[in-house]
Amino acid sequence: MRVVKEAEERKNEIIDAADELFGQKGFDGTSTNDILEKVGIARGTLYHHFKSKEDIMDALIERYNVRLLGAAEEIAEDKSIPVVERIIRVVMAMNLSGGSSKEIMEHIHKPQNALMHQKIQRAIISGITPILSEIIREGIQQGLFHTPYPYECMEMVVIYANTVFDDDMVQMTNEERASRIQAFVFNVERLLAVKSGGLIDVMQMFGSGNRDSNE
Protein backbone atom coordinates (compact mmCIF):
# COMPACT_ATOMS: atom_id res chain seq x y z
CA MET A 1 0.00 0.00 0.00
CA ARG A 2 1.29 3.45 -0.93
CA VAL A 3 2.32 5.49 2.08
CA VAL A 4 1.15 9.10 2.04
CA LYS A 5 3.02 11.42 4.37
CA GLU A 6 2.40 14.98 5.48
CA ALA A 7 4.24 17.57 3.40
CA GLU A 8 6.42 18.81 6.29
CA GLU A 9 7.38 15.28 7.27
CA ARG A 10 8.34 14.42 3.69
CA LYS A 11 10.34 17.64 3.31
CA ASN A 12 12.26 16.86 6.48
CA GLU A 13 13.02 13.36 5.21
CA ILE A 14 14.46 14.83 2.02
CA ILE A 15 16.54 17.36 3.96
CA ASP A 16 17.76 14.64 6.35
CA ALA A 17 18.85 12.50 3.40
CA ALA A 18 20.58 15.43 1.72
CA ASP A 19 22.35 16.31 4.97
CA GLU A 20 23.75 12.78 5.23
CA LEU A 21 24.68 12.54 1.55
CA PHE A 22 26.30 15.98 1.41
CA GLY A 23 28.39 14.92 4.41
CA GLN A 24 29.47 11.71 2.70
CA LYS A 25 29.83 12.78 -0.93
CA GLY A 26 29.71 16.57 -0.83
CA PHE A 27 27.10 18.78 -2.47
CA ASP A 28 28.78 18.57 -5.88
CA GLY A 29 29.13 14.78 -5.66
CA THR A 30 25.51 14.15 -4.67
CA SER A 31 22.91 13.77 -7.41
CA THR A 32 19.16 14.11 -7.13
CA ASN A 33 19.03 10.40 -7.96
CA ASP A 34 21.09 9.73 -4.82
CA ILE A 35 18.55 11.65 -2.76
CA LEU A 36 15.61 9.90 -4.43
CA GLU A 37 17.12 6.49 -3.72
CA LYS A 38 17.95 7.44 -0.12
CA VAL A 39 14.43 8.63 0.65
CA GLY A 40 12.67 6.08 -1.55
CA ILE A 41 10.45 8.51 -3.46
CA ALA A 42 9.65 9.37 -7.07
CA ARG A 43 11.22 12.32 -8.81
CA GLY A 44 7.85 14.07 -9.02
CA THR A 45 7.51 13.92 -5.24
CA LEU A 46 10.93 15.49 -4.79
CA TYR A 47 10.16 18.33 -7.20
CA HIS A 48 6.80 18.87 -5.54
CA HIS A 49 8.69 19.99 -2.44
CA PHE A 50 11.94 21.39 -3.90
CA LYS A 51 12.69 22.97 -7.25
CA SER A 52 16.31 21.77 -7.40
CA LYS A 53 19.19 20.27 -5.48
CA GLU A 54 20.31 23.81 -4.58
CA ASP A 55 16.83 24.48 -3.21
CA ILE A 56 17.31 21.47 -0.92
CA MET A 57 20.69 22.85 0.12
CA ASP A 58 19.09 26.20 0.97
CA ALA A 59 16.54 24.42 3.18
CA LEU A 60 19.36 22.56 4.92
CA ILE A 61 21.25 25.81 5.48
CA GLU A 62 18.08 27.38 6.89
CA ARG A 63 17.88 24.47 9.34
CA TYR A 64 21.50 25.12 10.36
CA ASN A 65 20.77 28.83 10.60
CA VAL A 66 17.77 28.34 12.90
CA ARG A 67 19.86 26.10 15.14
CA LEU A 68 22.84 28.45 15.30
CA LEU A 69 20.85 31.66 15.69
CA GLY A 70 18.45 30.08 18.17
CA ALA A 71 21.31 29.18 20.48
CA ALA A 72 22.85 32.65 20.10
CA GLU A 73 19.57 34.48 20.73
CA GLU A 74 18.83 32.42 23.83
CA ILE A 75 22.18 33.42 25.30
CA ALA A 76 21.84 37.06 24.24
CA GLU A 77 18.48 37.37 26.00
CA ASP A 78 19.77 36.00 29.32
CA LYS A 79 20.29 39.21 31.29
CA SER A 80 21.70 37.26 34.23
CA ILE A 81 24.91 36.76 32.23
CA PRO A 82 27.30 39.76 32.27
CA VAL A 83 27.55 41.63 28.97
CA VAL A 84 31.12 40.67 28.05
CA GLU A 85 30.56 37.03 28.96
CA ARG A 86 27.37 37.05 26.88
CA ILE A 87 29.30 38.31 23.87
CA ILE A 88 31.80 35.48 24.27
CA ARG A 89 29.08 32.87 24.63
CA VAL A 90 27.21 34.16 21.58
CA VAL A 91 30.37 33.98 19.49
CA MET A 92 31.03 30.44 20.71
CA ALA A 93 27.44 29.41 19.99
CA MET A 94 27.80 30.71 16.44
CA ASN A 95 30.97 28.64 16.12
CA LEU A 96 33.20 31.46 14.98
CA SER A 97 35.96 29.75 16.97
CA GLY A 98 34.74 26.32 17.88
CA GLY A 99 31.61 25.85 19.97
CA SER A 100 28.61 23.60 20.22
CA SER A 101 27.89 23.42 16.48
CA LYS A 102 31.36 22.36 15.40
CA GLU A 103 30.02 19.43 13.37
CA ILE A 104 28.09 21.84 11.12
CA MET A 105 31.26 23.73 10.29
CA GLU A 106 33.23 20.53 9.69
CA HIS A 107 30.44 19.47 7.34
CA ILE A 108 30.53 22.61 5.21
CA HIS A 109 34.33 22.97 5.22
CA LYS A 110 34.70 20.03 2.86
CA PRO A 111 35.91 21.19 -0.59
CA GLN A 112 32.86 19.60 -2.24
CA ASN A 113 30.62 21.84 -0.14
CA ALA A 114 32.16 25.19 -1.10
CA LEU A 115 28.81 26.69 -2.11
CA MET A 116 27.25 25.58 1.19
CA HIS A 117 30.20 27.12 3.01
CA GLN A 118 29.68 30.45 1.26
CA LYS A 119 25.96 30.50 1.99
CA ILE A 120 26.21 29.52 5.65
CA GLN A 121 28.91 32.15 6.21
CA ARG A 122 26.62 34.77 4.70
CA ALA A 123 23.81 33.60 6.99
CA ILE A 124 26.07 33.78 10.04
CA ILE A 125 27.24 37.31 9.22
CA SER A 126 23.72 38.63 8.63
CA GLY A 127 22.32 36.76 11.63
CA ILE A 128 24.86 37.29 14.38
CA THR A 129 25.58 40.99 13.74
CA PRO A 130 22.21 42.31 15.02
CA ILE A 131 22.33 39.91 17.98
CA LEU A 132 25.76 41.14 19.04
CA SER A 133 24.93 44.79 18.36
CA GLU A 134 22.03 44.61 20.82
CA ILE A 135 24.38 43.34 23.51
CA ILE A 136 26.79 46.16 22.67
CA ARG A 137 23.98 48.70 23.05
CA GLU A 138 23.28 47.24 26.47
CA GLY A 139 26.98 47.59 27.30
CA ILE A 140 26.89 51.21 26.16
CA GLN A 141 24.02 51.89 28.56
CA GLN A 142 26.07 50.33 31.35
CA GLY A 143 29.08 52.48 30.49
CA LEU A 144 31.19 49.49 29.39
CA PHE A 145 31.46 50.49 25.73
CA HIS A 146 31.52 53.82 23.95
CA THR A 147 30.66 53.92 20.25
CA PRO A 148 28.00 55.63 18.14
CA TYR A 149 28.13 52.69 15.69
CA PRO A 150 27.32 49.46 17.59
CA TYR A 151 25.92 47.64 14.53
CA GLU A 152 28.71 48.67 12.19
CA CYS A 153 31.36 47.75 14.75
CA MET A 154 29.93 44.27 15.18
CA GLU A 155 29.57 43.85 11.42
CA MET A 156 33.29 44.57 11.03
CA VAL A 157 34.13 42.18 13.86
CA VAL A 158 31.98 39.33 12.55
CA ILE A 159 33.18 39.66 8.95
CA TYR A 160 36.82 39.73 10.04
CA ALA A 161 36.40 36.79 12.41
CA ASN A 162 34.55 34.72 9.81
CA THR A 163 37.21 35.42 7.20
CA VAL A 164 40.57 35.49 8.94
CA PHE A 165 39.83 32.76 11.49
CA ASP A 166 38.36 30.48 8.84
CA ASP A 167 41.08 27.98 7.89
CA ASP A 168 39.61 27.64 4.39
CA MET A 169 40.06 31.36 3.78
CA VAL A 170 43.38 32.13 5.48
CA GLN A 171 46.05 29.53 6.19
CA MET A 172 48.09 30.40 9.31
CA THR A 173 50.64 28.84 11.60
CA ASN A 174 49.85 28.71 15.32
CA GLU A 175 52.17 31.67 15.85
CA GLU A 176 50.48 33.72 13.13
CA ARG A 177 47.06 32.87 14.54
CA ALA A 178 48.14 33.97 18.04
CA SER A 179 49.35 37.27 16.59
CA ARG A 180 46.09 37.79 14.67
CA ILE A 181 44.08 37.10 17.84
CA GLN A 182 46.07 39.68 19.81
CA ALA A 183 45.60 42.23 17.03
CA PHE A 184 41.91 41.35 16.77
CA VAL A 185 41.25 41.91 20.48
CA PHE A 186 43.44 45.06 20.49
CA ASN A 187 41.39 46.59 17.67
CA VAL A 188 38.00 45.48 19.02
CA GLU A 189 38.83 47.25 22.27
CA ARG A 190 39.44 50.42 20.29
CA LEU A 191 36.31 50.05 18.19
CA LEU A 192 34.29 49.87 21.40
CA ALA A 193 36.45 52.38 23.33
CA VAL A 194 37.26 49.82 26.02
CA LYS A 195 40.37 50.24 28.13
CA SER A 196 43.30 48.08 27.03
CA GLY A 197 42.90 44.56 28.37
CA GLY A 198 39.18 45.02 28.93
CA LEU A 199 38.32 42.19 26.55
CA ILE A 200 41.05 39.78 27.62
CA ASP A 201 38.42 37.06 28.13
CA VAL A 202 37.79 37.16 24.39
CA MET A 203 41.43 36.26 23.75
CA GLN A 204 41.17 33.40 26.26
CA MET A 205 38.03 32.18 24.51
CA PHE A 206 39.81 32.07 21.14
CA GLY A 207 42.74 30.30 22.77
CA SER A 208 40.43 27.61 24.16
CA GLY A 209 38.85 27.17 20.75
CA ASN A 210 42.26 26.67 19.15
CA ARG A 211 43.31 24.09 21.72
CA ASP A 212 40.10 22.18 21.20
CA SER A 213 40.51 22.19 17.45
CA ASN A 214 44.08 20.92 17.66
CA GLU A 215 43.36 18.02 19.99
Sequence and secondary structure as in RCSB ss.txt:
>XXXX:A:sequence
MRVVKEAEERKNEIIDAADELFGQKGFDGTSTNDILEKVGIARGTLYHHFKSKEDIMDALIERYNVRLLGAAEEI
AEDKSIPVVERIIRVVMAMNLSGGSSKEIMEHIHKPQNALMHQKIQRAIISGITPILSEIIREGIQQGLFHTPYP
YECMEMVVIYANTVFDDDMVQMTNEERASRIQAFVFNVERLLAVKSGGLIDVMQMFGSGNRDSNE
>XXXX:A:secstr
      HHHHHHHHHHHHHHHHHHHHHHH  HHHHHHHHT  HHHHHHH SSHHHHHHHHHHHHHHHHHHHHHHH
HT TTS HHHHHHHHHHHTTTTS TTHHHHHHHTSGGGHHHHHHHHHHHHHHHHHHHHHHHHHHHHTTS   S H
HHHHHHHHHHHHHHT TTT    HHHHHHHHHHHHHHHHHHTT  TTTTHHHHHHHHHHHHHHH 
